[in-house]
Amino acid sequence: MSHVTYRIVEHDGGWAYKVGDTFSETYPDHDSAKAGAVRAAREQKVSDENSMIEYANADGDWITERADGHDRPETDVEG
């Protein structure tokens, strides 16, 4: 099972949560960013239906694959 960590960081004149190299929207304060991260982390763990997903990889190529809606990651929030 994979693991995703949401990190609270200063960003763009405010605060955001970050997963890998990707930032959330900017929040006005640390507590708001943390609440957003906790909400996102909780939602990511909810099982869903299997479906086809499409995303761009690091090279900019579009990938289409089947996502198992029950294979959800472990999550946590730091900061």
VEXFI-248458 format. One record per atom (N, C-alpha, C, O, CB): residue number from 1; y, z, x. Coordinates in steps of 0.02 Angstrom, whole numbers. Each point is the difference from the previous one (the first is absolute). Glycine has a CB too. Example, Ala and Ser with C-alpha at 12.3 -4.5 7.8 and 13.67 -1.06 7.14 Angstrom:
BEGIN
   nr      py      pz      px
    1    -284     390     660
    1      59       0     -45
    1      60       0      45
    1      -1      33      52
    1     -58      29    -147
    2     112     -98      77
    2      59       3      42
    2      55      37     -39
    2      55       8      25
    2     -87    -116      34
This chain:
BEGIN
   nr      py      pz      px
    1     -59       0      42
    1      59       0     -42
    1      62       0      44
    1       2      33      52
    1     -64      28    -144
    2     112     -98      72
    2      61      -4      40
    2      46      59     -16
    2      -9      36     -49
    2       0    -161      52
    3      59     134      40
    3      48      55      -7
    3      70     -28       7
    3      13     -39      46
    3     -97     123      -1
    4     129     -65     -90
    4      70     -23       2
    4      45      62       4
    4      -7      46     -40
    4     -21    -151     -27
    5      73     104     116
    5      48      54       8
    5      70     -26     -16
    5      23     -49      29
    5     -96     106      58
    6     107     -22    -132
    6      70     -15     -17
    6      43      47      41
    6      -8      61      -5
    6     -21    -100    -114
    7      74      12     160
    7      43      41      42
    7      73      -3     -26
    7      25     -55     -14
    7    -102      36     114
    8     109      76    -105
    8      69       3     -22
    8      45      -9      62
    8      -7      36      49
    8     -22      41    -147
    9      75    -126      94
    9      42     -16      58
    9      71     -15     -23
    9      12     -20     -57
    9    -113     -26     119
   10     149      55     -16
   10      68     -22     -13
   10       0     -76       3
   10     -31     -30      44
   10      83     137       3
   11     -16    -138     -95
   11      -1     -73      -2
   11      61     -27     -38
   11      15      23     -56
   11    -140     -22      61
   12     159     -48      24
   12      53     -38     -33
   12      53      45     -33
   12      20     -12     -57
   12    -103     -79      38
   13     104     143      55
   13      51      44     -26
   13     -24      53     -49
   13      40      35     -31
   13      37    -128      47
   14    -142      99     -23
   14     -29      50     -45
   14     -69      19      25
   14     -11       8      60
   14      77     -54    -158
   15    -113      51      51
   15     -69      19      16
   15     -47     -48     -35
   15      16     -29     -52
   15      17     150      66
   16     -93    -128      15
   16     -51     -44     -29
   16     -68      28      20
   16      -5      44      42
   16      81    -146     -38
   17    -127      75     -35
   17     -67      13      25
   17     -25     -64      32
   17      20     -55     -20
   17     -43     144     -68
   18     -20     -82     136
   18     -23     -56      40
   18     -76       2       5
   18     -29      53      11
   18     137     -55      55
   19    -139     -55     -75
   19     -73      -8      10
   19      -7     -55      51
   19      18     -58     -13
   19     -49      97    -106
   20       4     -22     178
   20      -3     -50      54
   20      70     -20      19
   20      41      42      18
   20    -152     -85     -59
   21     126     -22      37
   21      67     -26      16
   21      41     -15     -62
   21      54     -29       6
   21    -100     -18      99
   22      22      66    -163
   22      33     -17     -63
   22      36      60     -29
   22     -28      54      -8
   22     -60    -141     -14
   23     153      77       5
   23      42      52     -29
   23       3      -7     -75
   23      -5     -55     -27
   23      72      59     132
   24     -59      52    -140
   24      13       0     -71
   24      74     -17     -10
   24      36     -15      47
   24    -128     100     -70
   25     113     -82     -40
   25      71      -4     -14
   25      34      62      31
   25     -34      48      16
   25      14    -114    -124
   26      86      63     116
   26      37      56      29
   26      17      51     -55
   26      22     -19     -54
   26      25     -57     144
   27     -58     139     -75
   27      16      55     -45
   27      60      38      28
   27      11      -2      61
   27    -132      12     -99
   28     159      24      -4
   28      60      34      25
   28     -14      62      42
   28      43      21      39
   28      14     -64    -139
   29    -116      74      91
   29     -14      61      37
   29     -75       5      14
   29     -41     -36     -28
   29     140      93     -25
   30    -116     -10      98
   30     -68      10      22
   30     -47      18     -58
   30     -55     -28      -6
   30      99      65     117
   31     -22       8    -154
   31     -42      22     -56
   31     -18     -57     -47
   31     -56      -4     -24
   31     108     117      33
   32      -4    -157     -22
   32     -13     -58     -44
   32     -50     -47      32
   32     -44     -27     -33
   32     159      37     -15
   33    -108     -22     114
   33     -47     -43      35
   33     -70      30       0
   33     -49     -35      -9
   33     143      -8      81
   34     -97     109     -62
   34     -66      32       0
   34     -32      -3     -69
   34     -60     -12      -6
   34      98      88      97
   35       1     -66    -143
   35     -26      -6     -69
   35     -26     -71     -13
   35     -52      -8     -31
   35     132      99      -8
   36     -44    -141      64
   36     -23     -69      -7
   36     -65     -13      37
   36     -44     -34     -25
   36     162      -1      13
   37    -123      64      71
   37     -61      -9      40
   37     -60      35     -33
   37     -55     -28      -1
   37     125      21     105
   38     -59      66    -130
   38     -54      36     -33
   38     -23     -39     -61
   38     -60      -6     -13
   38     106     116      53
   39       1    -137     -79
   39     -17     -40     -58
   39     -40     -63      20
   39     -50     -15     -31
   39     153      57     -27
   40     -79     -77     109
   40     -35     -60      23
   40     -70      16      27
   40     -48     -37     -14
   40     159     -14      42
   41    -117     105       9
   41     -65      21      28
   41     -49      17     -56
   41     -58     -18       3
   41     115      61     100
   42     -33      -9    -154
   42     -42      19     -57
   42     -22     -63     -38
   42     -59      -5     -19
   42     120     116      10
   43     -15    -157      -3
   43     -17     -62     -37
   43     -49     -43      38
   43     -41     -34     -30
   43     153      37     -23
   44    -108      -3     119
   44     -45     -41      40
   44     -72      23      -5
   44     -46     -40      11
   44     141      17      67
   45    -106      85     -94
   45     -68      27      -5
   45     -33     -12     -68
   45     -60      13      -8
   45      94      72      91
   46       4    -110    -131
   46     -27     -11     -67
   46     -43     -63      -1
   46      22     -54      21
   46      78     112     -73
   47    -161     -51      26
   47     -44     -58      -5
   47      28     -50     -51
   47      35      19     -47
   47    -134      53      77
   48      83    -135     -20
   48      22     -53     -44
   48     -57     -49      -8
   48     -55      10      26
   48     176       4      11
   49    -108     -68     -73
   49     -50     -52      -8
   49      -4     -42      63
   49      49      -5      37
   49     -30       2    -161
   50     -77     -27     137
   50      -6     -48      54
   50      45     -60     -16
   50       5     -19     -58
   50    -125      56      85
   51     152     -65      23
   51      43     -57     -12
   51       9     -41      64
   51     -18      22      54
   51      77      42    -145
   52     -31    -122      83
   52      17     -42      57
   52      71      18      21
   52      45       5     -42
   52    -122    -100       4
   53      88     104     103
   53      67      15      26
   53      20     -53      51
   53     -43     -33      29
   53      25     157     -49
   54      82    -130      30
   54      27     -48      48
   54      53      35      41
   54      43      35     -28
   54     -68    -134     -49
   55      24      89     143
   55      48      32      44
   55       8     -42      63
   55     -42     -41      16
   55      13     155     -62
   56      85    -102      81
   56      12     -35      64
   56     -23      45      57
   56      15      60       1
   56      83    -123     -50
   57    -134      34      97
   57     -22      39      58
   57      56       0      53
   57      53     -28     -12
   57    -175       0     -11
   58     109      59      80
   58      51       6      52
   58      23     -67      27
   58      56      -6      26
   58    -106     115       4
   59       8    -160     -35
   59      18     -67      23
   59      37     -41     -54
   59      20     -57      13
   59    -119      60      63
   60     109      27    -135
   60      34     -35     -54
   60     -46     -44     -41
   60      23     -37     -44
   60      77      39     113
   61    -166       1     -57
   61     -47     -39     -39
   61     -16      38     -64
   61      -6      61       0
   61     -43    -112     104
   62      43      15    -160
   62     -17      31     -64
   62     -75       7      -6
   62     -38     -48      12
   62     142       0     -64
   63    -126     107      33
   63     -70      17      -7
   63     -13      16     -74
   63      39      36     -31
   63     -46       8     151
   64     -48     -71    -147
   64     -21      18     -68
   64     -69      31       6
   64     -45     -29      31
   64     113     -65     -84
   65     -77     153      24
   65     -65      33       3
   65     -10      43     -61
   65      46      16     -36
   65     -41     -17     161
   66     -67      20    -135
   66     -19      43     -56
   66      11      73      22
   66     -24      20      54
   66     -60    -105     -99
   67     119     123       5
   67      11      71      14
   67     -43      42     -46
   67       3      -8     -61
   67     115     -16      99
   68    -157      67      -9
   68     -41      47     -38
   68      45      56     -25
   68      26      39      40
   68    -130     -67      28
   69     115      31    -132
   69      46      49     -28
   69     -23      72       6
   69      38      46     -17
   69      -5    -134     -60
   70     -94      99     100
   70     -25      69       7
   70      -2      23      73
   70     -15      58      13
   70     -52     -76    -116
   71      83     -27     149
   71       0      16      71
   71      72      20      20
   71      36     -39      29
   71    -133     -42      -6
   72     116     142     -39
   72      68      23      10
   72       4      42      64
   72     -48      35      17
   72      69     -36    -141
   73      36      -3     160
   73       6      38      62
   73      16      73     -11
   73      23      20     -54
   73      15    -124     108
   74     -50     144      -3
   74      26      68       3
   74      74      -6      19
   74      17     -44      40
   74    -131      96      -8
   75     156      -9     -58
   75      72      -3      16
   75      27      69      17
   75     -28      51     -20
   75      40    -151     -55
   76      42     100     113
   76      38      61      11
   76      73     -17      15
   76      16     -58      14
   76    -119     117      29
   77     145      -9     -47
   77      72      -8      12
   77      21      47      56
   77     -16      60      -2
   77      36     -93    -120
   78      16       6     171
   78      24      41      56
   78      76      -2       1
   78      31     -52     -10
   78    -135      28      77
   79     133      81     -54
   79      73       2       7
   79      30      36     -56
   79      61       7      -2
   79     -61    -111      63
